[in-house]
Amino acid sequence: VVTPVAPLSQQAGYYCRVCECVVKDSANYLDHINGKKHQRMLGMSMRAERSSLKQVQERFQVLKKRKDIGAFTEKDFDDRVLKHQEEEEERKRLRREKKKEKKKEAVEEPEMDPDVAALMGFGGFRSSNKK
């Protein structure tokens, strides 16, 4: 039984032990966890550090170098597409070969010797009802 007089930790909803509060649904709980009050109670500052012009320029240089290293040309893209197509064709070819091998094995299965079948009381797969 939940009553308004019950302790917060036993009331309906999501209870935050850090802030000792109850929120009613998961969306509000997520907002609370990311909010100023909760973060301040954890000892974190919500203020962003002020950057100087030099720091910003250095950061741009680092990002520019990273972008130049990972830059792709249209030729690189075409090469990757061709490589992917070749790999796909190879997989299809192997799949076809496996299928052919299975068919060969199925055809090459030896027929049961009629004498052995008669000894075992096995005549074949036809119906015993003959019309």
N, CA, C and O atoms as a printed pandas DataFrame, in Angstrom:
     atom_number atom_name residue_name chain_id  residue_number  x_coord  y_coord  z_coord
0              1         N          VAL        A               1    0.851   -1.171    0.000
1              2        CA          VAL        A               1    0.000    0.000    0.000
2              3         C          VAL        A               1    0.900    1.238    0.000
3              4         O          VAL        A               1    1.772    1.381    0.856
4              5         N          VAL        A               2    0.677    2.129   -0.970
5              6        CA          VAL        A               2    1.453    3.357   -1.078
6              7         C          VAL        A               2    0.577    4.504   -0.600
7              8         O          VAL        A               2   -0.531    4.710   -1.095
8              9         N          THR        A               3    1.090    5.237    0.361
9             10        CA          THR        A               3    0.357    6.392    0.877
10            11         C          THR        A               3    1.238    7.624    0.771
11            12         O          THR        A               3    2.462    7.505    0.706
12            13         N          PRO        A               4    0.633    8.806    0.754
13            14        CA          PRO        A               4    1.437   10.030    0.679
14            15         C          PRO        A               4    2.288   10.250    1.926
15            16         O          PRO        A               4    3.226   11.046    1.910
16            17         N          VAL        A               5    1.958    9.542    3.005
17            18        CA          VAL        A               5    2.691    9.711    4.254
18            19         C          VAL        A               5    3.940    8.824    4.277
19            20         O          VAL        A               5    4.829    9.034    5.102
20            21         N          ALA        A               6    4.016    7.828    3.374
21            22        CA          ALA        A               6    5.139    6.884    3.339
22            23         C          ALA        A               6    6.436    7.623    3.020
23            24         O          ALA        A               6    6.409    8.687    2.400
24            25         N          PRO        A               7    7.572    7.062    3.441
25            26        CA          PRO        A               7    8.867    7.681    3.107
26            27         C          PRO        A               7    9.043    7.770    1.585
27            28         O          PRO        A               7    8.478    6.964    0.846
28            29         N          LEU        A               8    9.822    8.740    1.125
29            30        CA          LEU        A               8   10.007    8.965   -0.312
30            31         C          LEU        A               8   10.501    7.717   -1.031
31            32         O          LEU        A               8   10.065    7.435   -2.148
32            33         N          SER        A               9   11.403    6.969   -0.408
33            34        CA          SER        A               9   11.972    5.799   -1.070
34            35         C          SER        A               9   10.942    4.698   -1.287
35            36         O          SER        A               9   11.185    3.775   -2.065
36            37         N          GLN        A              10    9.798    4.776   -0.615
37            38        CA          GLN        A              10    8.772    3.747   -0.757
38            39         C          GLN        A              10    7.555    4.244   -1.536
39            40         O          GLN        A              10    6.576    3.512   -1.683
40            41         N          GLN        A              11    7.607    5.458   -2.027
41            42        CA          GLN        A              11    6.487    5.994   -2.798
42            43         C          GLN        A              11    6.577    5.541   -4.250
43            44         O          GLN        A              11    7.614    5.048   -4.694
44            45         N          ALA        A              12    5.477    5.714   -4.984
45            46        CA          ALA        A              12    5.423    5.308   -6.388
46            47         C          ALA        A              12    6.292    6.229   -7.233
47            48         O          ALA        A              12    6.310    7.439   -7.012
48            49         N          GLY        A              13    7.008    5.666   -8.196
49            50        CA          GLY        A              13    7.842    6.440   -9.099
50            51         C          GLY        A              13    9.297    6.045   -8.971
51            52         O          GLY        A              13    9.628    5.042   -8.339
52            53         N          TYR        A              14   10.157    6.836   -9.571
53            54        CA          TYR        A              14   11.595    6.592   -9.545
54            55         C          TYR        A              14   12.215    7.431   -8.433
55            56         O          TYR        A              14   12.013    8.645   -8.382
56            57         N          TYR        A              15   12.965    6.791   -7.546
57            58        CA          TYR        A              15   13.562    7.465   -6.399
58            59         C          TYR        A              15   15.042    7.704   -6.670
59            60         O          TYR        A              15   15.756    6.790   -7.085
60            61         N          CYS        A              16   15.500    8.925   -6.437
61            62        CA          CYS        A              16   16.912    9.272   -6.582
62            63         C          CYS        A              16   17.516    9.346   -5.192
63            64         O          CYS        A              16   17.140   10.205   -4.395
64            65         N          ARG        A              17   18.444    8.458   -4.899
65            66        CA          ARG        A              17   19.072    8.421   -3.573
66            67         C          ARG        A              17   19.973    9.626   -3.331
67            68         O          ARG        A              17   20.118   10.081   -2.196
68            69         N          VAL        A              18   20.579   10.144   -4.400
69            70        CA          VAL        A              18   21.497   11.277   -4.259
70            71         C          VAL        A              18   20.740   12.525   -3.823
71            72         O          VAL        A              18   21.152   13.215   -2.890
72            73         N          CYS        A              19   19.640   12.811   -4.498
73            74        CA          CYS        A              19   18.878   14.029   -4.227
74            75         C          CYS        A              19   17.707   13.794   -3.279
75            76         O          CYS        A              19   17.071   14.748   -2.831
76            77         N          GLU        A              20   17.422   12.551   -2.976
77            78        CA          GLU        A              20   16.298   12.169   -2.124
78            79         C          GLU        A              20   14.998   12.774   -2.641
79            80         O          GLU        A              20   14.294   13.484   -1.923
80            81         N          CYS        A              21   14.694   12.473   -3.916
81            82        CA          CYS        A              21   13.446   12.943   -4.509
82            83         C          CYS        A              21   12.833   11.817   -5.338
83            84         O          CYS        A              21   13.510   10.855   -5.701
84            85         N          VAL        A              22   11.547   11.954   -5.628
85            86        CA          VAL        A              22   10.824   10.966   -6.419
86            87         C          VAL        A              22   10.304   11.649   -7.672
87            88         O          VAL        A              22    9.700   12.719   -7.598
88            89         N          VAL        A              23   10.543   11.025   -8.834
89            90        CA          VAL        A              23    9.966   11.507  -10.086
90            91         C          VAL        A              23    9.021   10.434  -10.603
91            92         O          VAL        A              23    9.235    9.245  -10.367
92            93         N          LYS        A              24    7.986   10.850  -11.302
93            94        CA          LYS        A              24    6.873    9.952  -11.603
94            95         C          LYS        A              24    7.076    9.037  -12.809
95            96         O          LYS        A              24    6.471    7.967  -12.861
96            97         N          ASP        A              25    7.909    9.422  -13.779
97            98        CA          ASP        A              25    8.095    8.535  -14.929
98            99         C          ASP        A              25    9.547    8.538  -15.388
99           100         O          ASP        A              25   10.354    9.349  -14.933
100          101         N          SER        A              26    9.867    7.625  -16.291
101          102        CA          SER        A              26   11.258    7.437  -16.705
102          103         C          SER        A              26   11.807    8.640  -17.470
103          104         O          SER        A              26   12.994    8.948  -17.359
104          105         N          ALA        A              27   10.972    9.318  -18.236
105          106        CA          ALA        A              27   11.441   10.487  -18.984
106          107         C          ALA        A              27   11.859   11.599  -18.023
107          108         O          ALA        A              27   12.902   12.227  -18.206
108          109         N          ASN        A              28   11.043   11.837  -17.003
109          110        CA          ASN        A              28   11.398   12.862  -16.019
110          111         C          ASN        A              28   12.612   12.434  -15.204
111          112         O          ASN        A              28   13.421   13.275  -14.812
112          113         N          TYR        A              29   12.749   11.134  -14.943
113          114        CA          TYR        A              29   13.910   10.641  -14.200
114          115         C          TYR        A              29   15.183   10.900  -15.006
115          116         O          TYR        A              29   16.195   11.327  -14.450
116          117         N          LEU        A              30   15.134   10.644  -16.303
117          118        CA          LEU        A              30   16.288   10.892  -17.158
118          119         C          LEU        A              30   16.627   12.378  -17.186
119          120         O          LEU        A              30   17.798   12.750  -17.117
120          121         N          ASP        A              31   15.611   13.225  -17.285
121          122        CA          ASP        A              31   15.846   14.671  -17.237
122          123         C          ASP        A              31   16.478   15.068  -15.908
123          124         O          ASP        A              31   17.370   15.916  -15.871
124          125         N          HIS        A              32   16.016   14.455  -14.815
125          126        CA          HIS        A              32   16.553   14.765  -13.493
126          127         C          HIS        A              32   18.027   14.361  -13.400
127          128         O          HIS        A              32   18.850   15.123  -12.895
128          129         N          ILE        A              33   18.358   13.161  -13.889
129          130        CA          ILE        A              33   19.739   12.662  -13.819
130          131         C          ILE        A              33   20.685   13.590  -14.569
131          132         O          ILE        A              33   21.821   13.793  -14.140
132          133         N          ASN        A              34   20.231   14.155  -15.687
133          134        CA          ASN        A              34   21.072   15.042  -16.488
134          135         C          ASN        A              34   20.950   16.505  -16.074
135          136         O          ASN        A              34   21.618   17.369  -16.643
136          137         N          GLY        A              35   20.109   16.786  -15.096
137          138        CA          GLY        A              35   19.846   18.168  -14.710
138          139         C          GLY        A              35   20.883   18.757  -13.766
139          140         O          GLY        A              35   21.739   18.054  -13.230
140          141         N          LYS        A              36   20.779   20.080  -13.578
141          142        CA          LYS        A              36   21.731   20.826  -12.749
142          143         C          LYS        A              36   21.719   20.368  -11.302
143          144         O          LYS        A              36   22.775   20.163  -10.703
144          145         N          LYS        A              37   20.528   20.205  -10.736
145          146        CA          LYS        A              37   20.421   19.872   -9.313
146          147         C          LYS        A              37   21.139   18.557   -9.005
147          148         O          LYS        A              37   21.922   18.487   -8.058
148          149         N          HIS        A              38   20.883   17.536   -9.783
149          150        CA          HIS        A              38   21.484   16.225   -9.547
150          151         C          HIS        A              38   22.999   16.276   -9.761
151          152         O          HIS        A              38   23.762   15.738   -8.958
152          153         N          GLN        A              39   23.425   16.917  -10.836
153          154        CA          GLN        A              39   24.856   17.001  -11.128
154          155         C          GLN        A              39   25.594   17.782  -10.044
155          156         O          GLN        A              39   26.713   17.426   -9.675
156          157         N          ARG        A              40   24.973   18.844   -9.535
157          158        CA          ARG        A              40   25.587   19.631   -8.472
158          159         C          ARG        A              40   25.717   18.803   -7.197
159          160         O          ARG        A              40   26.711   18.907   -6.477
160          161         N          MET        A              41   24.689   17.966   -6.920
161          162        CA          MET        A              41   24.733   17.114   -5.728
162          163         C          MET        A              41   25.842   16.064   -5.846
163          164         O          MET        A              41   26.379   15.612   -4.835
164          165         N          LEU        A              42   26.182   15.680   -7.069
165          166        CA          LEU        A              42   27.276   14.733   -7.290
166          167         C          LEU        A              42   28.636   15.424   -7.245
167          168         O          LEU        A              42   29.671   14.759   -7.268
168          169         N          GLY        A              43   28.638   16.746   -7.181
169          170        CA          GLY        A              43   29.887   17.494   -7.092
170          171         C          GLY        A              43   30.449   17.917   -8.434
171          172         O          GLY        A              43   31.617   18.295   -8.524
172          173         N          MET        A              44   29.647   17.861   -9.468
173          174        CA          MET        A              44   30.122   18.248  -10.796
174          175         C          MET        A              44   29.698   19.674  -11.106
175          176         O          MET        A              44   28.639   20.134  -10.681
176          177         N          SER        A              45   30.542   20.355  -11.851
177          178        CA          SER        A              45   30.232   21.716  -12.264
178          179         C          SER        A              45   29.600   21.677  -13.646
179          180         O          SER        A              45   30.060   20.946  -14.523
180          181         N          MET        A              46   28.564   22.449  -13.839
181          182        CA          MET        A              46   27.878   22.478  -15.126
182          183         C          MET        A              46   28.416   23.602  -16.018
183          184         O          MET        A              46   27.895   23.834  -17.108
184          185         N          ARG        A              47   29.433   24.281  -15.563
185          186        CA          ARG        A              47   29.984   25.391  -16.333
186          187         C          ARG        A              47   31.035   24.887  -17.323
187          188         O          ARG        A              47   31.833   24.002  -17.012
188          189         N          ALA        A              48   31.015   25.470  -18.513
189          190        CA          ALA        A              48   31.995   25.123  -19.537
190          191         C          ALA        A              48   33.226   25.998  -19.348
191          192         O          ALA        A              48   33.128   27.173  -18.997
192          193         N          GLU        A              49   34.374   25.403  -19.588
193          194        CA          GLU        A              49   35.627   26.137  -19.440
194          195         C          GLU        A              49   35.783   27.114  -20.601
195          196         O          GLU        A              49   35.506   26.775  -21.751
196          197         N          ARG        A              50   36.220   28.306  -20.292
197          198        CA          ARG        A              50   36.435   29.328  -21.307
198          199         C          ARG        A              50   37.696   28.988  -22.089
199          200         O          ARG        A              50   38.739   28.710  -21.497
200          201         N          SER        A              51   37.606   29.010  -23.422
201          202        CA          SER        A              51   38.756   28.693  -24.262
202          203         C          SER        A              51   39.318   29.964  -24.863
203          204         O          SER        A              51   38.587   30.909  -25.159
204          205         N          SER        A              52   40.637   29.971  -25.039
205          206        CA          SER        A              52   41.280   31.124  -25.665
206          207         C          SER        A              52   41.281   30.928  -27.181
207          208         O          SER        A              52   41.013   29.836  -27.682
208          209         N          LEU        A              53   41.582   31.989  -27.883
209          210        CA          LEU        A              53   41.632   31.934  -29.341
210          211         C          LEU        A              53   42.671   30.919  -29.798
211          212         O          LEU        A              53   42.439   30.175  -30.751
212          213         N          LYS        A              54   43.801   30.886  -29.129
213          214        CA          LYS        A              54   44.887   29.965  -29.498
214          215         C          LYS        A              54   44.437   28.506  -29.341
215          216         O          LYS        A              54   44.739   27.670  -30.193
216          217         N          GLN        A              55   43.716   28.201  -28.256
217          218        CA          GLN        A              55   43.234   26.831  -28.040
218          219         C          GLN        A              55   42.259   26.416  -29.141
219          220         O          GLN        A              55   42.305   25.283  -29.622
220          221         N          VAL        A              56   41.390   27.325  -29.534
221          222        CA          VAL        A              56   40.416   27.025  -30.586
222          223         C          VAL        A              56   41.133   26.782  -31.912
223          224         O          VAL        A              56   40.802   25.840  -32.632
224          225         N          GLN        A              57   42.110   27.624  -32.236
225          226        CA          GLN        A              57   42.850   27.458  -33.486
226          227         C          GLN        A              57   43.608   26.129  -33.502
227          228         O          GLN        A              57   43.639   25.444  -34.524
228          229         N          GLU        A              58   44.221   25.765  -32.366
229          230        CA          GLU        A              58   44.939   24.486  -32.281
230          231         C          GLU        A              58   43.979   23.316  -32.479
231          232         O          GLU        A              58   44.306   22.337  -33.150
232          233         N          ARG        A              59   42.808   23.429  -31.896
233          234        CA          ARG        A              59   41.812   22.358  -32.028
234          235         C          ARG        A              59   41.364   22.212  -33.483
235          236         O          ARG        A              59   41.196   21.097  -33.978
236          237         N          PHE        A              60   41.172   23.349  -34.163
237          238        CA          PHE        A              60   40.810   23.303  -35.580
238          239         C          PHE        A              60   41.904   22.617  -36.402
239          240         O          PHE        A              60   41.604   21.829  -37.299
240          241         N          GLN        A              61   43.169   22.913  -36.098
241          242        CA          GLN        A              61   44.282   22.292  -36.818
242          243         C          GLN        A              61   44.280   20.774  -36.629
243          244         O          GLN        A              61   44.476   20.025  -37.585
244          245         N          VAL        A              62   44.057   20.325  -35.390
245          246        CA          VAL        A              62   44.020   18.887  -35.101
246          247         C          VAL        A              62   42.886   18.223  -35.876
247          248         O          VAL        A              62   43.076   17.167  -36.480
248          249         N          LEU        A              63   41.711   18.842  -35.857
249          250        CA          LEU        A              63   40.565   18.274  -36.565
250          251         C          LEU        A              63   40.781   18.274  -38.080
251          252         O          LEU        A              63   40.365   17.341  -38.767
252          253         N          LYS        A              64   41.425   19.310  -38.596
253          254        CA          LYS        A              64   41.694   19.390  -40.027
254          255         C          LYS        A              64   42.650   18.282  -40.453
255          256         O          LYS        A              64   42.454   17.662  -41.498
256          257         N          LYS        A              65   43.693   18.026  -39.643
257          258        CA          LYS        A              65   44.638   16.946  -39.952
258          259         C          LYS        A              65   43.930   15.598  -39.933
259          260         O          LYS        A              65   44.162   14.756  -40.801
260          261         N          ARG        A              66   43.071   15.395  -38.948
261          262        CA          ARG        A              66   42.342   14.135  -38.831
262          263         C          ARG        A              66   41.436   13.932  -40.048
263          264         O          ARG        A              66   41.309   12.818  -40.556
264          265         N          LYS        A              67   40.809   15.018  -40.511
265          266        CA          LYS        A              67   39.920   14.932  -41.666
266          267         C          LYS        A              67   40.716   14.628  -42.932
267          268         O          LYS        A              67   40.272   13.832  -43.759
268          269         N          ASP        A              68   41.890   15.252  -43.099
269          270        CA          ASP        A              68   42.711   15.033  -44.290
270          271         C          ASP        A              68   43.197   13.590  -44.366
271          272         O          ASP        A              68   43.256   13.015  -45.453
272          273         N          ILE        A              69   43.541   13.008  -43.238
273          274        CA          ILE        A              69   44.028   11.623  -43.212
274          275         C          ILE        A              69   42.928   10.671  -43.656
275          276         O          ILE        A              69   43.188    9.732  -44.408
276          277         N          GLY        A              70   41.722   10.900  -43.206
277          278        CA          GLY        A              70   40.619    9.992  -43.502
278          279         C          GLY        A              70   39.824   10.355  -44.741
279          280         O          GLY        A              70   38.761    9.781  -44.976
280          281         N          ALA        A              71   40.316   11.298  -45.542
281          282        CA          ALA        A              71   39.562   11.738  -46.714
282          283         C          ALA        A              71   39.565   10.648  -47.783
283          284         O          ALA        A              71   40.596   10.030  -48.050
284          285         N          PHE        A              72   38.413   10.423  -48.384
285          286        CA          PHE        A              72   38.284    9.433  -49.441
286          287         C          PHE        A              72   37.989   10.142  -50.748
287          288         O          PHE        A              72   37.285   11.151  -50.790
288          289         N          THR        A              73   38.539    9.594  -51.799
289          290        CA          THR        A              73   38.237   10.132  -53.117
290          291         C          THR        A              73   37.192    9.239  -53.768
291          292         O          THR        A              73   36.850    8.173  -53.256
292          293         N          GLU        A              74   36.703    9.696  -54.893
293          294        CA          GLU        A              74   35.702    8.917  -55.616
294          295         C          GLU        A              74   36.314    7.601  -56.102
295          296         O          GLU        A              74   35.630    6.580  -56.167
296          297         N          LYS        A              75   37.599    7.632  -56.441
297          298        CA          LYS        A              75   38.289    6.423  -56.900
298          299         C          LYS        A              75   38.345    5.390  -55.775
299          300         O          LYS        A              75   38.124    4.203  -56.013
300          301         N          ASP        A              76   38.639    5.837  -54.549
301          302        CA          ASP        A              76   38.663    4.923  -53.404
302          303         C          ASP        A              76   37.304    4.260  -53.230
303          304         O          ASP        A              76   37.214    3.061  -52.966
304          305         N          PHE        A              77   36.262    5.046  -53.379
305          306        CA          PHE        A              77   34.910    4.506  -53.229
306          307         C          PHE        A              77   34.627    3.467  -54.309
307          308         O          PHE        A              77   34.094    2.395  -54.023
308          309         N          ASP        A              78   34.989    3.791  -55.556
309          310        CA          ASP        A              78   34.775    2.847  -56.659
310          311         C          ASP        A              78   35.548    1.553  -56.422
311          312         O          ASP        A              78   35.035    0.464  -56.680
312          313         N          ASP        A              79   36.785    1.672  -55.930
313          314        CA          ASP        A              79   37.593    0.483  -55.643
314          315         C          ASP        A              79   36.935   -0.381  -54.578
315          316         O          ASP        A              79   36.898   -1.606  -54.700
316          317         N          ARG        A              80   36.419    0.256  -53.536
317          318        CA          ARG        A              80   35.764   -0.512  -52.474
318          319         C          ARG        A              80   34.505   -1.203  -52.990
319          320         O          ARG        A              80   34.228   -2.343  -52.618
320          321         N          VAL        A              81   33.744   -0.525  -53.841
321          322        CA          VAL        A              81   32.526   -1.122  -54.400
322          323         C          VAL        A              81   32.887   -2.327  -55.263
323          324         O          VAL        A              81   32.249   -3.375  -55.164
324          325         N          LEU        A              82   33.911   -2.182  -56.112
325          326        CA          LEU        A              82   34.336   -3.299  -56.958
326          327         C          LEU        A              82   34.808   -4.485  -56.120
327          328         O          LEU        A              82   34.474   -5.633  -56.412
328          329         N          LYS        A              83   35.575   -4.202  -55.091
329          330        CA          LYS        A              83   36.072   -5.267  -54.213
330          331         C          LYS        A              83   34.901   -5.995  -53.548
331          332         O          LYS        A              83   34.895   -7.222  -53.455
332          333         N          HIS        A              84   33.928   -5.236  -53.095
333          334        CA          HIS        A              84   32.752   -5.838  -52.452
334          335         C          HIS        A              84   31.985   -6.713  -53.444
335          336         O          HIS        A              84   31.535   -7.803  -53.089
336          337         N          GLN        A              85   31.833   -6.243  -54.683
337          338        CA          GLN        A              85   31.129   -7.023  -55.703
338          339         C          GLN        A              85   31.873   -8.322  -56.008
339          340         O          GLN        A              85   31.249   -9.371  -56.165
340          341         N          GLU        A              86   33.203   -8.257  -56.093
341          342        CA          GLU        A              86   33.994   -9.462  -56.356
342          343         C          GLU        A              86   33.847  -10.470  -55.220
343          344         O          GLU        A              86   33.718  -11.670  -55.460
344          345         N          GLU        A              87   33.869   -9.979  -53.988
345          346        CA          GLU        A              87   33.701  -10.874  -52.842
346          347         C          GLU        A              87   32.325  -11.538  -52.875
347          348         O          GLU        A              87   32.196  -12.725  -52.577
348          349         N          GLU        A              88   31.308  -10.774  -53.237
349          350        CA          GLU        A              88   29.947  -11.310  -53.309
350          351         C          GLU        A              88   29.850  -12.379  -54.399
351          352         O          GLU        A              88   29.225  -13.419  -54.193
352          353         N          GLU        A              89   30.467  -12.126  -55.557
353          354        CA          GLU        A              89   30.455  -13.111  -56.637
354          355         C          GLU        A              89   31.170  -14.391  -56.214
355          356         O          GLU        A              89   30.723  -15.491  -56.539
356          357         N          GLU        A              90   32.274  -14.249  -55.494
357          358        CA          GLU        A              90   33.016  -15.418  -55.008
358          359         C          GLU        A              90   32.161  -16.235  -54.043
359          360         O          GLU        A              90   32.143  -17.464  -54.112
360          361         N          ARG        A              91   31.451  -15.549  -53.141
361          362        CA          ARG        A              91   30.569  -16.259  -52.205
362          363         C          ARG        A              91   29.474  -17.013  -52.953
363          364         O          ARG        A              91   29.161  -18.154  -52.614
364          365         N          LYS        A              92   28.893  -16.378  -53.969
365          366        CA          LYS        A              92   27.844  -17.031  -54.759
366          367         C          LYS        A              92   28.396  -18.251  -55.492
367          368         O          LYS        A              92   27.742  -19.291  -55.554
368          369         N          ARG        A              93   29.610  -18.119  -56.050
369          370        CA          ARG        A              93   30.223  -19.229  -56.772
370          371         C          ARG        A              93   30.457  -20.412  -55.834
371          372         O          ARG        A              93   30.170  -21.556  -56.186
372          373         N          LEU        A              94   30.980  -20.128  -54.636
373          374        CA          LEU        A              94   31.209  -21.200  -53.662
374          375         C          LEU        A              94   29.898  -21.862  -53.259
375          376         O          LEU        A              94   29.840  -23.081  -53.102
376          377         N          ARG        A              95   28.857  -21.072  -53.092
377          378        CA          ARG        A              95   27.545  -21.611  -52.726
378          379         C          ARG        A              95   27.028  -22.542  -53.827
379          380         O          ARG        A              95   26.497  -23.615  -53.540
380          381         N          ARG        A              96   27.190  -22.119  -55.104
381          382        CA          ARG        A              96   26.753  -22.957  -56.224
382          383         C          ARG        A              96   27.533  -24.267  -56.267
383          384         O          ARG        A              96   26.958  -25.327  -56.516
384          385         N          GLU        A              97   28.853  -24.195  -56.024
385          386        CA          GLU        A              97   29.674  -25.407  -56.031
386          387         C          GLU        A              97   29.236  -26.370  -54.933
387          388         O          GLU        A              97   29.162  -27.578  -55.158
388          389         N          LYS        A              98   28.947  -25.843  -53.757
389          390        CA          LYS        A              98   28.481  -26.699  -52.664
390          391         C          LYS        A              98   27.169  -27.380  -53.034
391          392         O          LYS        A              98   26.966  -28.559  -52.743
392          393         N          LYS        A              99   26.281  -26.624  -53.678
393          394        CA          LYS        A              99   24.996  -27.191  -54.100
394          395         C          LYS        A              99   25.214  -28.336  -55.082
395          396         O          LYS        A              99   24.585  -29.388  -54.967
396          397         N          LYS        A             100   26.117  -28.125  -56.060
397          398        CA          LYS        A             100   26.400  -29.161  -57.048
398          399         C          LYS        A             100   26.975  -30.405  -56.379
399          400         O          LYS        A             100   26.615  -31.526  -56.736
400          401         N          GLU        A             101   27.875  -30.207  -55.403
401          402        CA          GLU        A             101   28.469  -31.345  -54.694
402          403         C          GLU        A             101   27.401  -32.125  -53.939
403          404         O          GLU        A             101   27.416  -33.356  -53.936
404          405         N          LYS        A             102   26.485  -31.423  -53.305
405          406        CA          LYS        A             102   25.407  -32.104  -52.579
406          407         C          LYS        A             102   24.540  -32.910  -53.536
407          408         O          LYS        A             102   24.138  -34.029  -53.218
408          409         N          LYS        A             103   24.247  -32.343  -54.713
409          410        CA          LYS        A             103   23.440  -33.063  -55.695
410          411         C          LYS        A             103   24.168  -34.318  -56.165
411          412         O          LYS        A             103   23.557  -35.377  -56.306
412          413         N          LYS        A             104   25.491  -34.199  -56.410
413          414        CA          LYS        A             104   26.274  -35.357  -56.833
414          415         C          LYS        A             104   26.234  -36.444  -55.771
415          416         O          LYS        A             104   26.040  -37.618  -56.086
416          417         N          GLU        A             105   26.418  -36.056  -54.509
417          418        CA          GLU        A             105   26.395  -37.022  -53.410
418          419         C          GLU        A             105   25.038  -37.695  -53.317
419          420         O          GLU        A             105   24.959  -38.894  -53.054
420          421         N          ALA        A             106   23.981  -36.946  -53.528
421          422        CA          ALA        A             106   22.640  -37.517  -53.456
422          423         C          ALA        A             106   22.430  -38.520  -54.585
423          424         O          ALA        A             106   21.809  -39.562  -54.373
424          425         N          VAL        A             107   22.934  -38.225  -55.774
425          426        CA          VAL        A             107   22.784  -39.117  -56.918
426          427         C          VAL        A             107   23.660  -40.352  -56.744
427          428         O          VAL        A             107   23.254  -41.449  -57.128
428          429         N          GLU        A             108   24.843  -40.198  -56.180
429          430        CA          GLU        A             108   25.802  -41.290  -56.053
430          431         C          GLU        A             108   25.511  -42.236  -54.893
431          432         O          GLU        A             108   26.235  -43.214  -54.709
432          433         N          GLU        A             109   24.475  -41.969  -54.111
433          434        CA          GLU        A             109   24.177  -42.866  -52.995
434          435         C          GLU        A             109   23.870  -44.250  -53.537
435          436         O          GLU        A             109   23.074  -44.391  -54.466
436          437         N          PRO        A             110   24.486  -45.262  -52.973
437          438        CA          PRO        A             110   24.278  -46.617  -53.491
438          439         C          PRO        A             110   22.868  -47.111  -53.176
439          440         O          PRO        A             110   22.308  -46.835  -52.116
440          441         N          GLU        A             111   22.323  -47.845  -54.129
441          442        CA          GLU        A             111   21.008  -48.440  -53.934
442          443         C          GLU        A             111   21.135  -49.621  -52.985
443          444         O          GLU        A             111   22.176  -50.276  -52.927
444          445         N          MET        A             112   20.071  -49.884  -52.244
445          446        CA          MET        A             112   20.084  -50.993  -51.302
446          447         C          MET        A             112   19.989  -52.313  -52.080
447          448         O          MET        A             112   19.185  -52.455  -53.002
448          449         N          ASP        A             113   20.811  -53.247  -51.689
449          450        CA          ASP        A             113   20.812  -54.568  -52.317
450          451         C          ASP        A             113   19.463  -55.244  -52.054
451          452         O          ASP        A             113   19.036  -55.291  -50.901
452          453         N          PRO        A             114   18.779  -55.768  -53.070
453          454        CA          PRO        A             114   17.455  -56.370  -52.872
454          455         C          PRO        A             114   17.471  -57.560  -51.905
455          456         O          PRO        A             114   16.508  -57.765  -51.167
456          457         N          ASP        A             115   18.560  -58.348  -51.903
457          458        CA          ASP        A             115   18.645  -59.494  -50.990
458          459         C          ASP        A             115   18.688  -59.022  -49.537
459          460         O          ASP        A             115   18.022  -59.587  -48.669
460          461         N          VAL        A             116   19.484  -57.975  -49.286
461          462        CA          VAL        A             116   19.592  -57.436  -47.925
462          463         C          VAL        A             116   18.252  -56.840  -47.506
463          464         O          VAL        A             116   17.829  -57.005  -46.362
464          465         N          ALA        A             117   17.584  -56.149  -48.424
465          466        CA          ALA        A             117   16.288  -55.552  -48.113
466          467         C          ALA        A             117   15.272  -56.629  -47.772
467          468         O          ALA        A             117   14.464  -56.454  -46.860
468          469         N          ALA        A             118   15.307  -57.740  -48.494
469          470        CA          ALA        A             118   14.363  -58.823  -48.219
470          471         C          ALA        A             118   14.645  -59.447  -46.857
471          472         O          ALA        A             118   13.713  -59.790  -46.129
472          473         N          LEU        A             119   15.925  -59.596  -46.505
473          474        CA          LEU        A             119   16.288  -60.153  -45.197
474          475         C          LEU        A             119   15.785  -59.268  -44.060
475          476         O          LEU        A             119   15.356  -59.758  -43.015
476          477         N          MET        A             120   15.845  -57.973  -44.281
477          478        CA          MET        A             120   15.432  -57.039  -43.233
478          479         C          MET        A             120   13.923  -56.829  -43.243
479          480         O          MET        A             120   13.391  -56.187  -42.337
480          481         N          GLY        A             121   13.237  -57.340  -44.219
481          482        CA          GLY        A             121   11.799  -57.161  -44.304
482          483         C          GLY        A             121   11.421  -55.797  -44.843
483          484         O          GLY        A             121   10.343  -55.277  -44.555
484          485         N          PHE        A             122   12.292  -55.240  -45.607
485          486        CA          PHE        A             122   12.079  -53.902  -46.131
486          487         C          PHE        A             122   12.006  -53.999  -47.637
487          488         O          PHE        A             122   12.957  -54.435  -48.286
488          489         N          GLY        A             123   10.874  -53.591  -48.197
489          490        CA          GLY        A             123   10.703  -53.733  -49.633
490          491         C          GLY        A             123   10.892  -52.449  -50.409
491          492         O          GLY        A             123   11.158  -52.499  -51.610
492          493         N          GLY        A             124   10.767  -51.317  -49.776
493          494        CA          GLY        A             124   10.921  -50.043  -50.473
494          495         C          GLY        A             124    9.995  -48.998  -49.893
495          496         O          GLY        A             124    9.405  -49.183  -48.829
496          497         N          PHE        A             125    9.881  -47.904  -50.608
497          498        CA          PHE        A             125    9.095  -46.783  -50.106
498          499         C          PHE        A             125    7.700  -46.731  -50.707
499          500         O          PHE        A             125    7.000  -45.733  -50.535
500          501         N          ARG        A             126    7.290  -47.742  -51.382
501          502        CA          ARG        A             126    5.959  -47.695  -51.988
502          503         C          ARG        A             126    4.913  -48.143  -50.977
503          504         O          ARG        A             126    5.229  -48.740  -49.948
504          505         N          SER        A             127    3.706  -47.850  -51.287
505          506        CA          SER        A             127    2.594  -48.185  -50.403
506          507         C          SER        A             127    2.359  -49.689  -50.408
507          508         O          SER        A             127    2.581  -50.360  -51.416
508          509         N          SER        A             128    1.914  -50.203  -49.289
509          510        CA          SER        A             128    1.609  -51.637  -49.230
510          511         C          SER        A             128    0.254  -51.914  -49.862
511          512         O          SER        A             128   -0.080  -53.062  -50.155
512          513         N          ASN        A             129   -0.519  -50.866  -50.070
513          514        CA          ASN        A             129   -1.819  -50.989  -50.732
514          515         C          ASN        A             129   -1.598  -51.008  -52.235
515          516         O          ASN        A             129   -1.213  -49.994  -52.817
516          517         N          LYS        A             130   -1.832  -52.133  -52.859
517          518        CA          LYS        A             130   -1.664  -52.192  -54.314
518          519         C          LYS        A             130   -3.031  -52.292  -54.951
519          520         O          LYS        A             130   -3.843  -53.125  -54.548
520          521         N          LYS        A             131   -3.291  -51.484  -55.908
521          522        CA          LYS        A             131   -4.606  -51.460  -56.560
522          523         C          LYS        A             131   -4.546  -52.085  -57.912
523          524         O          LYS        A             131   -5.560  -52.153  -58.606
